[in-house]
């Protein structure tokens, strides 16, 4: 189904306009005032507010390539191929966090140890190292390993916190990603300021990333590039709620010698899900090359628009996404810095690509089973065209190799999932999620044809 961006935008505007009068209260302007309380004034003390806890996650995945696709691995020095790959890892996080000291300037520390225990160590199963299982240079699994995932000091004045060290950070451009047994984290300095009632500011400068499946820190590189590295990422932005029903985010980032990237996101909500609710989401990225242009020439505008309807237990979402640029819409590896609606198993981010998704969800709490949810989706991408790409900047090894072959490429993906969160008892908040995804791409589409079943169980725990 090839829907134009203009048609979807018109649908979003008309839907909002049609319901706005019935939801006049939610359209009230929210004045920006100073925060009513100071978080630092309520500090309990460095030891008094100390906590120790964490999570343990059992992460299992089985993938099968088809239509000629294979994984590679080495056995006795010989490269072998196989259609299947299995990864099974137990990831555990133990996090100790002090409280803030009392006084005008509060001080706090946070330390988290990450541990991975590989449950499937068969070389043929894991197919060498990946961002799923850590392996050595011979392709053998590192059976058990640990590292400091978080290690930072925080300083707080009023409602503004400065964090230095290894930390989590969340924005539309630089965001911790947690879709494996262990999450990523970043090394640097950041701040978060919430001095106003409906307006907050965030920023940071980072020089290293702690990857999901690596013991050491790494320089930053991109998700779709071919190895170029940088040791400085700077970002700054704000979150603002001008209406009770509207939230917006604006961020910019400089990735040294790669690009300058700008992000705008907005979410608008109308109605009551017990009757009918409409949620409109818009995400936009502008990326332009910077400095030494290690990723080549880049001039990329990418956006997504989603319309979600909810009625009691049911939700139905339509999402359109479009890339305007002769290169991939790219983002930093080991981050979740892609808030586009159609970022699924495939990111649907090929050069000049258009894509459309339909998703359905049902919350069984409405039928007496709280915590149980099901979802299904189908997405298609088309008009992928990299034939006009000329942005290698004389550095072929850092260019988007093979992109020039993509001429009218297309692909499709569908998935189904079920999740359950335990509501009470000793295992309260434990979640179990099972998903099955199938992706099929044309000859030169970058994601290929693959099926994956994933089963993930996450158990939180408190020690102190």
N, C-alpha and C positions, 0 to 999 in steps of 0.2 A: 504494500500500500504506500504510494508515494504522495504524501501530504506536504504542501508547501509551508514554509515557516510563516508566511503572511497569513495563511488560512488559520493556522493554529493560534497565532497571536490574536487574530480577530475573534476567534472562539473564546480565548481567555478573557479578553476585554468585555465581550458581550455577556459572558457568564457572570463576571464580577458586577457589571452594571445592573444586571437583572435582579440580583439578590441584595444589592447594597442598601436599598431602602428598607428592606425587612431587617437588616442588621445594622441599623444606624448607630447603636451603642458601641459596636466593635470598631466603628469608623471614627470614633472620637480621637482628636489629637491628644497625644500624651506630652505634656510639658516637660522640659528637661530641668530638673532641680538637683540640688546637692543630695547625695545619699542621706537617708534619715539617720543611719547609725554608722559608727566606725567599727570595722571588724577588729582592728587592733585594740580598741578600748575594751573588747570582750575577751582578750587573750587570757588563757588559763595558766600558762606557764610552760617552760621547756619540758620538765618531767611530768607535771600534772596532766598534760594532754597527750602524753606519749601513746602511740598505738603500734601494734605489731600484728600483721596478718598477711593475706595474700590470696593467690588462686593457684589451682592446678588444672591443667587442660590436657585432655586426651584428644589428639588430633590425628585422624586417619583419612587418607585419600587414596583412591585407586583411579588411574587414568588409562584410557585406551585411545590410541590414535587410529584413524581409519582413512580410507581413500588413498592408501599408499604412504601415509605418514608413519614415522618410526622414531623411537628414542635410541640413543647410542650409549654404549658403555664399553669398557675395556676389560678383557679377561686374558691373562697371560700375555699382556702386551698387544693383543689383537683387538681391533675395534669390532664390536658386534652390535647388531640392531635388534630391536624388539618393539612390538606395538604397545606394551603395557609398562606402567610405572606405578609402584606402590610406596607410599611414605606413611610411617606410623611413629609418632613422637609424643612423649609425655613432657609437657613444659610446665615448670613450677616457678612461681614468683613468691619470694618472701620479702615483704616490704615493712621496714621500720621507719616511723615518722614521729618526730618530736612535735610538741606544741610550740607556739610562738612564745618567746619570753615577753614579760609584761613591760610596759613603758612606752615612750613615744615611738621608739624604733624596736620592733620585734624581730627576733632571730629564730630561725627554725632550720632543722636539717632533715634530709630524707635519704634513705639508703635502701636499695632493693637488689637482692641477689636473684639472678635468672639461672635456672638449671634446665638442661635438656637431657632426657633419657631416651635413646633411640630404641624402639621396640621391634622394628624390622630392620636388621642390619645386613640383609642379603644384598650383595653387590648388584646382582641382576635385577632385583626389585627396585632399588632406589635410583639406579641409572646415574651414579656419580653424584657430585655435589650440586646443590641447587638451593633456592631459598626455602626449601622444605626440610631437607636433611643435610647436615654438615658432613662433608666427606674429605678425606685427605687427597693428596695428589695422585694416588693410585686408584681413587674411586671407592675406597673402603670407608664405610660409615665410621664417624667418631662416636663411639657408643654412648659416652656420657661426657658432658662438659658444662662449665659454669662461667659466669661473668657478672660484673657489676652492671646491671641494666640502668639503674638510677643512682646518682651520687651527687647531691647538690646542697647548697646553702641558700636559704631564702631570707630576705629582709623585707619587713613590711612597715609602712607608715600609713595610718588611716586605712584606706581601702586599696592601696597600691602596693604590689609585691614585686620585688626584683629577685630573680632566680639565677644563680650561677653554678654551672657544672652540668652533669648529665641529667637530662630531664625530658619530660613529655611536653609537647606543644601542639596546639590545635588551631588551624586556620585553613582557609580555602586554598592556600598555596603550600604551606609547610604544615604537615599533620602527621602525628604518630599513626602507624598502620599496625593493626592487631589481628590480621586474618590468618596467622599461622600459630604454631604452638606457643611462640613467644612474640612480643611486639618489638617494634623498633623504638629508638629514643635518640636524642640529639645532644651534642656537646656544645655549650656556648653560654650566652647570657641573654635573658629575656625579661620582659616586664608585663604585668597585667594590671591595669588601672580601672577601678570601678567607683570612681568618686561621684558619679552622677547616677540619677535614678534609672535612666533608660539609655545611657550612652557609656560604652566602655572602650578602652584602647588597649591594643596588644602590639608587641614588637619583639624582635630578637635578632641576634647575630650568632650564627652557628658555623663552626669550622669542621665538624666531623659528625658522622651518623653511626650509631650502633645498630647494625643490621639485624633482622629477625633471626637469621641462621648463620651468624658469624660470631666468633669469640672476641675479635679485635675491632677497634674503631676503623672506619673507612672514610676516605674523602667522598664528597658528593659526586654522583654521576646521574645521567638521565635514564629514564625507563626505556626509551626506544633508541638511544644513541649507541655508539660502538666503542665505548671505553674512555672517552675524555673525562677528566676529573677536575674538580675545583675545590678549594678549601675555604670558601667564604660564601655564605648565603645570608643576606640581610632582608628582613621583612618588617612591615609596619602596616597597621590597619585599625579599623574600628567596627564595632557592632552597635546598631542603633535601632530603636523601636519607636518610630514616629506615631504609630497608631496602635491601638490595642490588638489589631488584627494583622499588622504588618511589621516584619523584621527584615532588616537589611544588613549586609556586611560588605565592606570595601577594604581590600588589601592590595598592597604592592610588594614586589620582591625583586631584589637584584641578586642574580646568581652570577658571580664574578666570571667574566669572559665567556659566559653562555648566553644569557638573555636577561632582559627586564620583563617581568610578567605582572599583569594587573588583573584583579578579580573583583567582580561585583555579583552578589547573590541576594535574592529577595524571596521571602515566603509570605504569602497572603492567605488568611483563613477566613472563611465565611460560614455561617450556619451552625447547626447542631447535628452531630452525627446520629443522634436518636431519631432525627427527622431526615435531614439531608445536609451534608457539609461539603464545601468545595475548598480545596487547597490548591493554590497556584504557586508553582516554584519556577524561578528563573535564575540561571547561572551563566555568567559570561566571562571569558578569559581573552585577554589581549597579550600576545607574546611577540617581542621584537629582539633581534640579536643585539649583543652588547660586547664592548671591549675587544678582545682578540677573536671573537666569533668562533670559538672552538667547535660549536655545533653547526657552523656554516651560517648562511644567510637565512634569517627567519622573519617572517611577517605573517602572523597567524591570528585570526579572529574565530573563536569557537564559542557556541552557546547551546544551551538546552532549555526547553520549556516543557513543564509538566502540568497536567491538570488531573487532580485526584478527587474522586467523588466517594463519599463514605455514607453508608446508611446502616446503622446499628452494627451488626457483626461484619458487614461486607464493605470492601473497598475496591474501587476500580480506577486505575491510573493510566493515562495516555501521555507518552513522552516523545517529543521530537528533538532531535539534536543535529547540529550542522557544523562542519569544519570548513572554514574559509581560509585556505592556505595550501601551498604546494608541498608542504611537509606534514608529518604527523603533528597533531596536537600532543605535545610532550610535557612531561612533568618530572620531578625529582624521584629517582629510584629510592626505594625504602621509605617512601612517604605515601600518604593517602591524599596528596595534593591534587585531586581531581574530583570535584564535586558535581560533575556532569551527570544528568539523570540516567544516561544510557551506559554508564561505566559498570559493566557486568563482568563475566569471565573475559570477554573481549571489551575493550574500552570504546569501540566504535569511533575511533579517532584517526582514521586514515586520511590522507590528503584529499581535501574537497568532499569528504564523505557526508552523506545524509543518512539518518537512521530514525526508526520509529519503533516504539515499544508499547505493548499493552500488558498490564500486570493486574492480577487479581489476588486479594487476600481475604482471609476469613479468620476472625477471632472467636474461638469457641467458648470464651467466657460468657457470651450472650446466650449460650445453650447449656450452661451449667458446668463447663469444664474450664475454669480459669487457668491461664498459663499455657494453654494449647492453641497453636496458630498454624495455619497452612497458607502457602502462597504458590502462585504459578505465574510465569511470564513468557512472552514471546517477543523477540526483537529481530529486526531486519536492517541491514545497512546496504547502501547502493551508491553508485556513481563515484567510486573511489578512483581517483585519477592523480597519479604522481608523475605523469609524463613531462610535466613542465618544471620539475624540480631541478634547480641548478645551484643549490646552496651548499656545495661541499667545500667551498672556500679554499680549494687546493689541498685539503686534508682528507683524502679519501677514507682513511681508516676511522675518522670520526663522523663521517657523513651517514645519512640514513640509507645504508646499502640496500639495493634492490628496489627502492621505491619507484624508480623510473619505469619498472616493468608493470606497475599497477595501472591498468588502463581499463576502466569500466568494471573493476572488481566488485564483488558483492559477497555477502555472507548472511547467515541467520543463526540465531541462538534461542534455545528455549530451556527453561528450568522449572523444577518443582521442588518444594521444600516443606519441611514440617519442623516445628520447634516446640519444646515444652519447658517451662520454668516451674520448678517446685515452689509451692506457695507458703509452706510452713514446715516446722520441724527442724531437725538438726541439719538437713541439707537444703534449707530455704535459700532461694535464689540460684540454686544449681540449674544450669540450662543444658539441654540436649538438643542438638540441631542436626538434621539429616537433609542433604540436598543432592539432587541429580541434575546435571547440566549437560547439554549436548550442543556443540558448535560445529557448523559446517561452513567452510570458506571456499571460494573459487581458487583457481590455480595459483595466483600470486598474492592473494590476500594473506596478510602476515600471521594470522592466528591459526591457520590450518583447520583441520577437521579432528575434533577430539571429544570424547565423552568422559565425564568425571562423576564419581560418587564420593561424597565427603560426609563423614560422621564426626562431630565435635562435641565433647562433653566438657563443660567448664564448671568447676566447683570452687566457690569462694570459702575462705576460712578466716577465723579470728583466733589469735593466740593470746594477745593482751588487749 
